[in-house]
Amino acid sequence: MSLKTNLQKFRRHLESGGLSYAAWRGIKYCIFLFRKQMEIFKPREKECFIADGRLKIIASASGIHILWDGVEITSGTGLNIAVNTLGLWTDSTKAEWLIVEKTPRLLKCKAYFEELPLFQVWTVKIEDEGTISWQVDMEISEWLHIDEFRIVCFVNPDYKTWLVNNQQAYFQCADESWHDLYMSDEAAYTIGVRFPAKERRMPAFILENQYCPASALVQNPPASIGGRIVGLRFINPEDKKSYNADYYHVFNGKIRLYKEEAELDAKMEIMRLTYLDKVMKDATKKTMSSHKLRILLANLPWRKDGRAGVRAGSRWPHIKDESEGDYLPFPFFMAHATALLKKHGIDATLIDAIAEELTEEAFLDKISRMDFDYLVTETSIPSYYYDLNLLQNLARRGIHIILCGPNSEIYEARFLKEHPFIDFVLYGEYEFTLLELVQFLQESRNLFNITGLIYNDNGQIRKNPPRPAQDINLLPWPQREGLPMQKYLDAPGEMFTPSVQIMASRGCPFGCQFCLWPQVMYQGHHYRVRTVKDVIDEMEYLVRQKGFRSVYFDDDTFNIGKSRMLSFCQEIRERGLDKVQWAIMARPDLMDEEILDNMKKAGLWAVKYGMESANQHLVDNIGKSMDLKKAEKMIRYTQKLGIKTHLTFTFGLPGETKQTIAKTIKYVEKLDPFSVQFSITTPFPGT
């Protein structure tokens, strides 16, 4: 410290405690300087490290650095703590670093600050390959005024996205200036970075704050620095800025490295729901409540040349052919979104104009007699222009519109600019995005933090980061009350009617290039399952309370995970539901005799098997990764058990010829399924 600063402190001690007190403080400070010099002159390692598997932590003369598979997770100065005293900042890069203890999994370092009468003790311990505990304490030798601490991590600039609690957004491209991307007074418990660019194999880096209240900091330094900054701010209130000479605890937290993004997504979703619950509880405490929005969700009418369309709930939206009969899928996303809004106290109504067989005029007449603030509807590629014309007509009547659905055309920011009569676009799985949007609109809050949202911000179109794949166990059962449930039909094998559709899982981990929902709606091949008990609870309720005689499980791929399949069958039999006919959509190559035997005993009536082609090279070309020989073996075993098979094929895959089509037709004749479906491969944008 400068002579002037030391004289000022001596004068303050003299005024507050007299000569003896000032002398005592001066002696104590000299002892501190002596201890510091003695430590510095000790022989020490210039650099040492601890490691566990792919994780390596290096302590050097400039601080602590974290590597994964030899690639730096931290960048530049690594982990850092900055201290603000009377408006002046200093940080741990301006300290003398000493390694005072080292074991195979622990590093303990002292950092003597050059400009302050304090040293810090850092204890960094590897708990496992993906978890690091980080504790910081400090010893102050004389009175010190501290306004703020910042626990800062300089991280690799290849990371594309930052996150704070349940919020995340993209880093901007670095330029020549510093940019504060996020600085809030709200409590921060989790802060970090994820999604490395350039196909770098780096895990998500998350800093968890434990015990002490802190707020978040996210910065983009100038490009010359070569890093991103995420950190925590501990701001002292006015009555706690004075620190006497003593030993203090500064920080206790954990650094977690997530190799599996799905694990982090699940954690963020729980935090998001906890936050939403808190928002709802806080809202109910307000004596002057804000305007409660009324939401109408509608599957718009769609007819062409006298034939009805199939849109919401369909993985292949289309105008129906006469051969499809009364086939009509249940609109799961809209029904889940409605139920979720109602669960959180929001006035929401769902109309399915297609199921009700409403004409456009009848639909307009019906909603003209309803009181609502926003209309939420899905669109698709085949119905795109029809939907836009109808929505523009509705907008002219003063109706505010929120658009969603498996249509990558609306996911582009330019779409809102070209169609200003649309208020918002929700892209990807939209149930929780819609819930947050409605709640934020009710409270007049900033929409910046709502993932999966595209909106017009005073003339500038903003596309927020995508929403991570959500845990579907957080969704309530879909809204069925008020819908014409007798009209929904997907009953392969001529199951008893009325039949009801249930979803037991969402997503598919396989890479079929033609599949619309995983690539567009789910924004990736994410696979998530509901708990077996909850699925059978819903099945039992619909059969015994609502009178449905059969159940179709409309999963993208139902039969993933043998142990789950066996548990599912056991639960059905224990509930006495094995006399109820049920059917599934499945991959034959994931079946085996034990699974099929158990399914038969549990009442399985029919299976839809997605085959696509009888030509192995065509199946391989589309990324389906299915062995047709094993598939045929399992189809025949399914038939042997008396389970009815419905096989689906599509003509026109890449590499298709007249000869391969003829081979597929002969293959079907040989397999002799109960029913068969031939489709024409139709390329949708986004697939």
DOFI-797520 format. One line per 8 residues: number of its first residue (from 1); their letters; for each residue x, y, z of C-alpha. Coordinates in Angstrom, 2 decimals, m for minus. Each point is the difference from the previous one (the first is absolute). Example, Ala and Ser with C-alpha at 12.3 -4.5 7.8 and 13.67 -1.06 7.14 Angstrom:
<atoms>
1 = AS = 12.30 m4.50 7.80; 1.37 3.44 m0.66 .
</atoms>
This chain:
<atoms>
1 = MSLKTNLQ = 0.00 0.00 0.00; 1.17 3.59 m0.57; 1.52 2.11 2.78; m2.87 2.50 m0.35; m2.62 m2.72 0.53; 1.84 m1.35 3.06; 0.23 3.48 1.51; m3.74 0.51 m0.54 .
9 = KFRRHLES = m0.76 m3.26 1.78; 2.37 0.85 2.89; m1.73 3.39 0.43; m3.46 m1.72 0.05; 1.19 m2.48 2.66; 1.51 2.86 2.00; m3.28 1.94 m0.08; m2.16 m3.00 0.91 .
17 = GGLSYAAW = 2.14 m1.66 2.71; 2.93 2.19 0.96; 3.73 m0.47 m0.35; 0.23 m3.42 1.66; m2.76 m1.41 m2.21; 1.60 1.45 m3.16; 3.37 m1.41 1.00; m1.50 m3.43 0.70 .
25 = RGIKYCIF = m1.67 m0.05 m3.42; 3.25 1.07 m1.64; 1.92 m2.79 1.72; m2.62 m2.55 m1.05; 0.27 1.15 m3.62; 3.79 m0.32 0.13; m0.40 m3.58 1.25; m2.32 m0.69 m2.95 .
33 = LFRKQMEI = 2.60 1.37 m2.45; 2.73 m2.07 1.66; m2.10 m3.19 m0.25; m0.71 0.77 m3.63; 3.68 0.46 m0.83; 1.00 m3.16 1.84; m2.59 m2.01 m1.97; 1.08 1.51 m3.30 .
41 = FKPREKEC = 3.68 m0.83 0.58; m0.81 m3.66 0.70; 0.98 m2.45 m2.76; m3.12 m0.86 m2.01; m1.15 m1.78 m3.10; m0.58 2.24 m2.99; m2.93 m2.14 m1.12; m1.73 m3.13 1.22 .
49 = FIADGRLK = m3.20 m1.80 m0.78; m2.57 m2.54 1.17; m2.08 m2.19 m2.32; m2.81 m2.51 m0.25; m0.68 m1.69 m3.34; m0.41 2.68 m2.65; m0.07 2.79 2.59; 3.21 1.86 0.87 .
57 = IIASASGI = 0.42 3.01 2.32; 3.20 2.02 m0.17; 1.22 2.44 2.67; 2.58 2.43 m1.29; 1.55 3.31 0.98; m3.02 1.75 m1.54; m2.86 m2.07 1.44; m2.16 m3.07 m0.62 .
65 = HILWDGVE = m0.77 m1.46 m3.43; m2.30 m2.88 m1.03; 0.59 m2.29 m2.99; m2.09 m2.79 m1.56; 1.68 m2.54 m2.27; 2.91 2.43 m0.23; m2.21 2.87 m1.19; m0.27 3.09 2.21 .
73 = ITSGTGLN = m3.49 0.47 1.43; 1.15 3.15 1.76; 1.91 2.58 m2.01; 2.46 2.79 0.71; 0.15 0.59 3.75; m2.30 m2.94 0.78; m1.84 0.17 3.31; 0.23 3.45 1.54 .
81 = IAVNTLGL = m1.27 2.03 2.94; m0.21 3.78 m0.22; m0.35 2.32 3.00; m1.42 3.55 m0.10; 1.27 2.33 2.74; m1.29 3.56 m0.01; m0.75 m0.23 m3.73; 3.40 m1.44 m0.96 .
89 = WTDSTKAE = 0.28 m3.52 m1.40; 2.79 m2.50 0.49; m0.06 m3.72 m0.69; 1.81 m3.24 0.65; 2.16 0.34 m3.11; 1.81 2.77 1.88; 0.94 m2.33 2.83; 2.97 m2.15 0.93 .
97 = WLIVEKTP = m1.18 m3.62 m0.28; 1.34 m2.77 2.22; m0.96 m3.68 0.05; m0.22 m0.96 3.67; m1.54 m3.49 m0.27; m0.40 m2.60 m2.72; m1.52 m3.48 0.00; m1.05 m2.11 m3.01 .
105 = RLLKCKAY = m3.44 1.70 0.01; 0.53 3.26 1.90; 1.84 3.27 m0.49; 0.31 2.68 2.66; 1.48 3.35 m1.01; 0.67 3.36 1.62; m0.33 3.21 m1.97; 1.70 3.04 1.58 .
113 = FEELPLFQ = m1.44 3.19 m1.47; 2.65 2.61 m0.81; m2.24 3.03 0.50; m2.16 m1.14 2.94; 0.76 m1.18 3.54; m1.53 m3.42 m0.56; 0.67 m3.44 m1.33; m2.45 m2.59 m1.28 .
121 = VWTVKIED = 0.03 m3.74 0.53; m1.42 m2.01 m2.91; m0.90 m3.66 0.50; m0.79 m1.81 m3.24; m0.99 m3.67 0.25; m1.00 m2.54 m2.64; m3.06 m1.90 1.24; m0.36 m2.03 m3.21 .
129 = EGTISWQV = 0.79 0.40 m3.68; m2.84 2.48 m0.44; m0.10 1.82 3.35; 2.45 2.45 1.61; m0.52 1.68 3.37; 1.43 3.51 0.33; 0.33 1.78 3.34; 1.57 3.41 0.61 .
137 = DMEISEWL = 0.85 1.55 3.37; 1.99 3.12 0.78; 2.01 1.50 2.83; 0.08 3.78 0.40; 2.85 1.52 1.98; m1.59 3.41 0.66; m3.28 1.83 m0.49; m1.20 m0.01 m3.59 .
145 = HIDEFRIV = m3.03 1.40 m1.82; m1.37 m2.52 m2.57; m2.95 0.87 m2.22; m0.21 m3.12 m2.13; 1.55 m3.38 m0.80; m0.18 m1.56 m3.45; 0.55 m3.71 m0.51; 0.95 m0.07 m3.67 .
153 = CFVNPDYK = 0.72 m2.78 m2.50; 1.77 0.79 m3.25; m1.14 m2.79 m2.33; 0.93 m1.23 m3.45; m1.30 2.37 m2.74; m1.26 m3.00 m2.00; m3.03 m0.25 2.30; m3.04 1.42 m1.83 .
161 = TWLVNNQQ = m2.62 0.28 2.75; m0.11 1.36 3.56; m2.55 m0.90 2.63; m1.19 1.43 3.31; m2.36 m2.13 2.09; m2.71 m1.06 m2.47; 0.87 2.61 m2.65; 2.43 m0.27 m2.88 .
169 = AYFQCADE = 1.02 2.03 m3.03; 2.72 0.25 m2.63; 3.25 1.87 0.44; 0.46 2.79 m2.50; 2.98 0.07 m2.31; 2.86 1.68 1.86; 1.22 3.39 m1.25; 2.40 2.59 1.41 .
177 = SWHDLYMS = m2.17 0.96 3.00; m1.25 m1.50 3.25; m3.69 m0.95 0.02; m2.15 m0.80 3.02; m2.38 m2.67 m1.31; m1.75 m0.70 3.29; 0.16 1.76 3.34; m2.97 m0.39 2.32 .
185 = DEAAYTIG = m0.73 0.45 3.68; m2.05 m3.22 0.07; 1.51 m2.90 1.93; 2.18 m2.27 m2.14; 0.56 m3.62 0.96; 1.36 m1.39 m3.25; 2.05 1.75 m2.66; 2.06 m1.39 m2.84 .
193 = VRFPAKER = 0.58 m0.69 m3.67; m0.91 m2.79 m2.43; m0.05 m1.05 m3.67; 3.58 0.37 m1.25; 0.48 1.03 m3.62; 2.26 m1.56 m2.60; m1.01 m3.48 1.19; 2.28 0.37 3.01 .
201 = RMPAFILE = m0.67 m2.82 2.46; m0.35 2.03 3.14; m2.66 m0.61 2.63; m2.34 2.68 1.28; 1.73 2.02 2.75; m2.24 0.94 2.93; 0.86 1.92 3.18; m2.41 m0.66 2.86 .
209 = NQYCPASA = m0.29 2.48 2.84; m0.61 m1.53 3.42; m1.14 1.73 3.18; 0.82 3.66 m0.75; m2.45 2.31 m1.85; 1.48 1.27 m3.26; m1.03 1.48 m3.33; 1.26 m0.89 m3.47 .
217 = LVQNPPAS = 2.47 1.56 m2.40; 0.54 m0.91 m3.67; 2.44 2.00 m2.12; 1.52 m0.09 m3.47; 3.57 1.34 0.25; 1.77 1.44 m3.03; 1.01 m2.60 m2.57; 3.66 0.57 0.86 .
225 = IGGRIVGL = m0.54 m1.52 3.46; m1.21 m3.27 m1.48; m2.64 m1.17 2.46; m3.49 0.27 1.40; m0.77 1.13 3.54; m2.65 m1.43 2.30; m0.04 0.70 3.70; m1.78 0.76 3.25 .
233 = RFINPEDK = m0.23 3.38 1.74; m0.09 0.22 3.79; m0.99 3.60 0.77; 0.33 1.07 3.61; m2.76 2.17 1.50; 1.11 3.30 1.52; 0.07 m1.34 3.56; 2.25 m2.93 m0.95 .
241 = KSYNADYY = 2.73 1.64 m2.05; 2.43 0.43 2.89; 2.32 m2.96 0.63; 2.15 m0.08 3.12; 3.19 m2.03 0.17; m1.21 m3.60 0.11; m0.53 m3.21 m1.96; m3.07 m0.05 m2.33 .
249 = HVFNGKIR = m1.81 m2.49 m2.20; m0.47 1.39 m3.53; m1.47 m2.69 m2.23; m1.03 m3.64 m0.06; m1.23 m1.56 m3.23; 0.32 m2.79 m2.51; 1.06 m0.13 m3.62; m1.80 m2.67 m1.99 .
257 = LYKEEAEL = 0.97 m1.23 m3.45; m2.97 m1.54 m1.79; 1.02 m2.50 m2.66; m3.67 m0.78 m0.72; m1.97 3.10 m0.98; m3.29 m1.77 0.83; 0.99 m0.16 3.66; 0.54 3.77 0.09 .
265 = DAKMEIMR = m3.24 0.58 m1.93; m1.97 m1.98 2.57; 1.54 1.98 2.84; m0.77 3.32 m1.70; m3.57 m1.07 m0.65; m0.50 m0.72 3.69; 1.45 3.41 0.86; m2.26 1.59 m2.62 .
273 = LTYLDKVM = m3.12 m1.59 1.47; 1.05 0.92 3.53; 0.43 3.57 m1.20; m3.38 m0.03 m1.73; m1.68 m1.35 3.13; 1.59 2.80 1.99; m1.20 2.55 m2.55; m3.53 m1.36 0.28 .
281 = KDATKKTM = 0.07 0.02 3.80; 1.36 3.54 0.08; m2.69 1.09 m2.45; m2.77 m1.31 2.24; 1.34 2.06 2.90; m0.42 3.28 m1.87; m2.95 1.99 1.24; m0.30 1.76 m3.34 .
289 = SSHKLRIL = 0.16 m2.91 m2.42; 0.87 0.62 m3.63; m2.36 m0.73 m2.87; m0.49 m3.75 m0.40; 0.33 m0.97 m3.64; m2.46 m2.40 m1.61; 1.55 m2.38 m2.50; m1.76 m1.85 m2.81 .
297 = LANLPWRK = 1.88 m2.91 m1.57; m1.44 m1.21 m3.28; 0.74 m2.63 m2.59; m1.21 2.03 m3.00; m2.44 m1.43 m2.54; 1.64 m1.37 m3.15; m1.85 m1.41 m2.98; 0.91 m0.22 m3.66 .
305 = DGRAGVRA = m2.22 m1.15 m2.86; m2.48 m1.43 2.47; 2.64 m2.06 1.85; 1.12 0.61 3.59; 3.56 0.71 1.04; 2.00 m1.43 2.88; 2.30 2.48 1.73; 0.44 0.24 3.81 .
313 = GSRWPHIK = 1.09 m3.32 1.47; 1.27 m1.39 m3.31; 3.62 m0.78 m0.84; m1.00 0.14 m3.66; m2.57 2.82 m0.40; m1.98 m0.54 m3.17; m3.39 0.07 m1.74; m1.58 m3.35 0.77 .
321 = DESEGDYL = m0.67 m2.66 m2.60; m3.27 m1.94 m0.01; 1.89 m3.19 0.94; 0.86 1.51 3.39; m3.60 m0.09 1.11; m0.60 1.67 3.37; 3.69 0.17 0.93; 0.68 3.10 2.13 .
329 = PFPFFMAH = 3.00 0.52 2.32; m0.37 1.67 3.39; 1.60 3.52 0.20; 2.42 m0.82 2.83; 2.06 3.22 0.01; m3.04 2.26 0.06; m1.71 m2.15 2.64; 3.09 m0.09 2.24 .
337 = ATALLKKH = 0.47 3.76 m0.41; m3.63 0.63 0.98; 0.26 m2.22 3.06; 3.26 1.66 1.05; m1.52 3.48 m0.22; m3.04 m1.07 2.01; 2.23 m1.66 2.61; 1.65 3.39 0.56 .
345 = GIDATLID = m3.28 1.84 0.40; m0.25 1.41 m3.53; m3.36 0.12 m1.77; 0.57 m2.26 m3.02; m2.42 m1.64 m2.47; 0.75 m2.51 m2.77; m2.04 m0.36 m3.22; 0.74 m2.65 m2.63 .
353 = AIAEELTE = m1.81 1.25 m3.11; 1.15 m3.02 m2.01; m1.37 m2.49 2.53; m3.23 2.00 0.22; m0.17 0.07 m3.82; m0.46 3.76 0.03; 0.11 1.96 m3.22; 2.01 3.20 m0.06 .
361 = EAFLDKIS = m3.21 2.03 0.28; m1.28 m2.08 2.93; 3.35 0.33 1.77; 0.05 3.79 m0.43; m3.56 0.20 1.28; 0.83 m2.13 3.03; 3.04 1.96 1.15; m1.70 3.36 m0.69 .
369 = RMDFDYLV = m2.27 m0.80 2.95; 2.96 m0.75 2.30; 1.99 2.37 2.21; 3.77 m0.55 m0.23; 3.23 2.02 m0.25; 2.23 m2.26 m2.11; m0.62 m2.75 m2.53; 2.63 m2.78 0.02 .
377 = TETSIPSY = 0.08 m2.29 m3.01; 2.25 m2.44 m1.85; 0.89 0.10 m3.66; 1.73 m2.52 m2.26; 1.70 m0.05 m3.40; m2.98 m1.42 m1.98; m2.51 2.35 1.69; 2.36 3.00 0.10 .
385 = YYDLNLLQ = m1.63 2.34 m2.53; m3.52 m0.94 0.99; 0.83 0.70 3.66; 1.65 3.34 m0.72; m2.98 1.24 m1.99; m2.37 m0.93 2.81; 2.25 1.51 2.67; 0.32 3.26 m1.93 .
393 = NLARRGIH = m3.79 0.14 m0.15; m0.14 m0.54 3.77; 2.65 2.69 0.62; m2.13 2.52 m1.92; m2.71 m0.68 2.57; 2.35 1.08 2.78; 1.05 m3.47 1.15; 3.55 m0.38 1.32 .
401 = IILCGPNS = 1.71 m3.15 m1.29; 2.66 m2.33 1.40; 1.22 m2.48 m2.62; 1.79 m3.33 0.53; 0.24 m3.47 m1.52; 2.42 m2.26 m1.94; 0.74 2.48 m2.77; 3.61 1.17 m0.28 .
409 = EIYEARFL = m1.12 2.86 m2.28; m1.45 1.88 2.98; 3.15 m0.62 2.08; 1.95 2.57 m2.02; 0.13 3.52 1.46; m0.90 1.41 m3.43; m3.42 m1.69 0.22; m1.28 2.51 2.57 .
417 = KEHPFIDF = 1.38 2.87 m2.02; m1.82 m1.23 m3.10; m3.22 m0.79 1.91; m0.48 2.81 2.54; m3.56 m1.12 0.76; 1.52 m2.88 2.04; 0.90 1.19 3.51; 2.24 m2.84 1.19 .
425 = VLYGEYEF = 1.51 m3.24 m1.28; 0.77 m2.88 2.35; 2.50 m2.36 m1.58; 0.60 m3.61 0.95; m1.83 m1.60 2.91; m2.07 2.92 1.15; m1.98 m0.90 3.13; 2.31 1.66 2.54 .
433 = TLLELVQF = 0.91 2.81 m2.39; m3.68 0.88 m0.26; m0.45 m0.15 3.77; 2.93 2.36 0.61; m1.12 2.36 m2.77; m3.51 0.35 1.45; 1.34 0.54 3.50; 2.54 2.59 m1.16 .
441 = LQESRNLF = m2.63 1.82 m2.07; m2.30 0.15 3.03; 2.77 1.56 2.07; 1.36 2.26 m2.77; 3.44 m1.58 0.39; 2.86 m0.09 m2.51; m0.30 m2.91 m2.46; 3.77 m0.33 m0.46 .
449 = NITGLIYN = 0.31 m3.03 2.26; m2.73 m2.18 m1.52; 1.68 m2.80 m1.96; m1.69 m1.25 m3.16; m1.59 3.40 m0.74; 0.16 2.29 m3.05; m1.49 3.47 0.44; 0.01 3.59 m1.22 .
457 = DNGQIRKN = 1.90 2.25 2.41; m0.90 3.53 m1.08; 0.70 m0.68 m3.66; 2.89 m2.42 0.51; m0.79 m3.71 m0.41; 1.62 m2.02 2.78; 0.40 m3.76 m0.01; 0.83 m1.23 3.48 .
465 = PPRPAQDI = 2.12 m3.16 0.47; m1.77 m3.35 m0.44; m1.67 m1.62 2.98; 1.84 m3.08 1.26; m1.81 m3.32 m0.21; m2.34 m0.08 2.97; m0.81 m2.80 2.43; m3.46 m1.09 m1.15 .
473 = NLLPWPQR = m0.84 m1.17 3.52; m0.40 3.70 0.81; m3.00 0.21 m2.35; m3.50 m0.68 1.33; m2.22 m2.48 m1.80; m1.29 1.57 m3.23; m3.26 1.94 m0.05; m2.79 m2.29 m1.23 .
481 = EGLPMQKY = m3.06 1.61 1.60; m1.93 2.05 m2.54; 1.45 m1.82 m3.00; m1.99 m2.41 m2.21; 1.96 m2.99 1.29; m2.11 m2.52 m1.94; 1.35 1.49 m3.25; 3.68 m0.75 0.63 .
489 = LDAPGEMF = 0.90 m3.35 m1.50; 3.21 m1.92 m0.56; m0.86 m3.65 0.63; 2.29 m2.38 m1.92; m1.14 m3.59 m0.22; m3.64 1.09 0.16; 0.11 0.52 3.76; m3.22 0.58 1.89 .
497 = TPSVQIMA = m1.36 3.53 m0.03; m0.29 2.53 1.47; 3.78 0.01 0.11; 2.25 2.57 1.67; 3.56 1.14 m0.73; 2.66 0.36 2.74; 3.63 1.08 m0.23; 2.43 m1.93 2.24 .
505 = SRGCPFGC = 3.23 1.54 m1.31; 1.13 2.85 m2.20; 2.75 0.08 m2.57; 2.17 m2.59 m1.69; 3.77 m0.53 0.23; 0.27 m1.41 m3.53; 1.02 2.03 m3.03; m2.66 m0.58 m2.66 .
513 = QFCLWPQV = 0.41 2.92 m2.38; m3.64 0.20 m1.05; m1.57 0.30 3.46; m1.62 3.39 0.62; m0.49 0.21 3.75; 3.51 m0.89 1.27; 1.73 2.28 m2.49; m2.39 2.97 0.13 .
521 = MYQGHHYR = m2.35 m0.18 2.98; 2.45 m1.51 2.50; 3.00 1.89 m1.42; 2.11 m3.15 0.28; m0.15 m3.73 0.65; m0.87 0.30 3.69; m1.71 m2.97 1.64; m1.90 0.35 3.28 .
529 = VRTVKDVI = m2.39 m2.35 1.77; m2.84 0.44 2.45; 0.04 m2.09 3.16; m1.71 m3.35 m0.58; m2.34 0.52 2.95; m1.26 3.35 m1.30; m0.64 m1.42 m3.48; m2.01 m2.94 1.38 .
537 = DEMEYLVR = m1.83 2.37 2.36; m1.17 1.95 m3.05; m0.88 m3.19 m1.87; m2.02 m1.31 2.94; m1.85 3.31 0.40; m0.92 0.21 m3.69; m1.17 m3.60 m0.16; m1.83 m0.30 3.33 .
545 = QKGFRSVY = m1.21 3.56 0.52; m0.52 1.20 m3.58; m1.09 m3.25 m1.64; 2.59 m0.39 m2.75; 0.29 m3.61 m1.21; 3.50 0.09 m1.47; 3.20 2.07 0.20; 2.51 0.98 m2.68 .
553 = FDDDTFNI = 3.40 1.17 1.30; 0.97 2.65 m2.54; 3.72 0.17 0.83; 2.62 0.77 m2.62; 1.64 m3.32 0.93; m1.72 m1.79 2.86; 2.20 m3.06 0.60; 3.31 1.57 1.08 .
561 = GKSRMLSF = 1.53 m1.55 3.12; m0.68 m3.66 0.80; m0.25 0.39 3.78; m2.52 2.83 m0.45; m2.08 m2.15 m2.37; m0.09 m2.87 2.50; m0.92 2.36 2.86; m2.73 1.49 m2.16 .
569 = CQEIRERG = m1.53 m3.43 m0.70; 0.24 m1.03 3.65; m1.79 3.18 1.14; m2.84 m0.60 m2.48; m0.50 m3.54 1.24; 0.14 1.00 3.68; m2.74 2.59 m0.64; m2.18 m2.57 m1.76 .
577 = LDKVQWAI = 0.14 1.95 m3.27; 1.32 m2.90 m2.08; m3.48 m0.58 m1.48; 0.06 3.49 m1.53; 1.14 0.07 m3.62; 3.01 2.25 m0.60; 2.34 0.70 m2.88; 3.34 1.73 m0.55 .
585 = MARPDLMD = 2.28 1.46 m2.67; 3.36 m1.78 0.22; 3.20 m1.11 m1.68; 0.10 m3.75 m0.67; 3.77 m0.19 0.44; m0.34 1.17 3.64; m2.31 m2.89 0.83; 0.95 m3.43 1.31 .
593 = EEILDNMK = m2.03 m3.08 0.93; m0.11 0.85 3.71; m1.33 3.51 m0.60; m2.66 m1.22 m2.42; m1.03 m2.88 2.27; m0.53 2.44 2.87; m1.84 2.49 m2.20; m2.35 m2.74 m1.22 .
601 = KAGLWAVK = m0.77 m1.06 3.58; m0.66 3.68 0.87; m2.59 0.33 m2.76; 1.94 1.39 m2.98; m2.39 m0.21 m2.96; 1.88 1.60 m2.88; 3.34 1.54 m0.99; 0.88 2.59 m2.64 .
609 = YGMESANQ = 3.48 m0.81 m1.25; 1.87 2.66 m2.00; 1.83 m1.87 m2.78; 0.33 2.66 m2.77; 1.49 m2.36 m2.62; 0.91 m3.63 m0.70; 3.40 1.17 m1.26; 2.68 0.15 2.66 .
617 = HLVDNIGK = 2.08 2.60 m1.82; m2.99 2.38 m0.19; m0.64 m0.46 3.73; 3.68 0.70 0.67; m0.05 3.09 m2.26; m2.60 1.72 2.19; 1.87 m0.62 3.26; m2.55 m2.45 1.42 .
625 = SMDLKKAE = 2.70 m2.49 1.06; m2.39 m2.97 m0.02; 0.93 m3.59 m0.82; m2.78 m1.21 m2.32; 0.82 m3.66 0.67; m0.56 0.40 3.73; m3.04 2.18 m0.71; m1.56 m2.75 m2.12 .
633 = KMIRYTQK = 0.71 m2.59 2.69; m1.77 2.10 2.65; m2.95 0.75 m2.30; m0.55 m3.70 m0.53; 0.26 m0.68 3.73; m2.52 2.80 0.66; m2.39 m1.65 m2.45; 0.62 m3.42 1.55 .
641 = LGIKTHLT = m1.24 1.34 3.35; m3.20 1.22 m1.64; 0.89 3.69 0.29; m1.24 1.85 m3.08; 2.66 1.83 m2.02; m0.34 3.22 m1.97; 3.08 0.70 m2.15; 0.89 3.42 m1.38 .
649 = FTFGLPGE = 2.08 0.61 m3.12; 0.87 3.09 m2.02; 0.84 0.18 m3.69; 2.44 2.54 m1.35; 2.86 m0.18 2.47; 3.44 1.04 m1.31; 1.18 m2.74 m2.38; m3.51 m1.35 m0.73 .
657 = TKQTIAKT = m0.61 m1.64 m3.38; m2.81 m1.95 m1.65; 1.88 m3.17 0.95; 0.27 0.91 3.70; m3.71 0.91 0.07; m0.88 m3.38 m1.52; 2.20 m1.74 2.60; m1.78 1.81 2.83 .
665 = IKYVEKLD = m3.44 m1.02 m1.32; 1.08 m3.66 m0.25; 1.48 0.24 3.51; m3.34 1.19 1.37; m1.82 m2.84 m1.74; 2.41 m2.44 1.61; m0.43 1.46 3.51; m3.80 0.11 m0.37 .
673 = PFSVQFSI = m0.73 2.62 2.72; m3.49 0.68 1.33; 0.19 3.44 m1.65; 2.56 2.02 m1.91; 0.64 3.68 m0.70; 1.82 1.32 m3.06; 1.00 3.68 0.08; 1.72 2.26 m2.50 .
681 = TTPFPGT = 3.20 1.54 1.37; m0.64 3.73 0.27; 2.90 2.30 0.94; m0.93 2.51 2.71; 2.26 3.00 0.73; 2.09 m0.70 3.07; 0.32 m3.76 m0.63 .
</atoms>
